[in-house]
């Protein structure tokens, strides 16, 4: 296990990717919110987060959007 694999956000991202692979939309929605929470929890309520999302996170959020559209039959 690398040091990055020990971070909570990395573990949540891995679980999110698995939920997306298995097309579990409800679980993926919860994990996406948890991932967003881990990214914004430092710095206080009015802090501006200057970190960029990783390519893996962007792909997961794109896949979540695709799954939402498929499940809800949106264009």
Secondary structure by P-SEA (a helix, b strand, c coil): cccccccaaaaaaaaaaaaaaacaaaaaaaaaaaaaaaacccccccccccccccaaaaaaaaaaaaaaaaaaccc
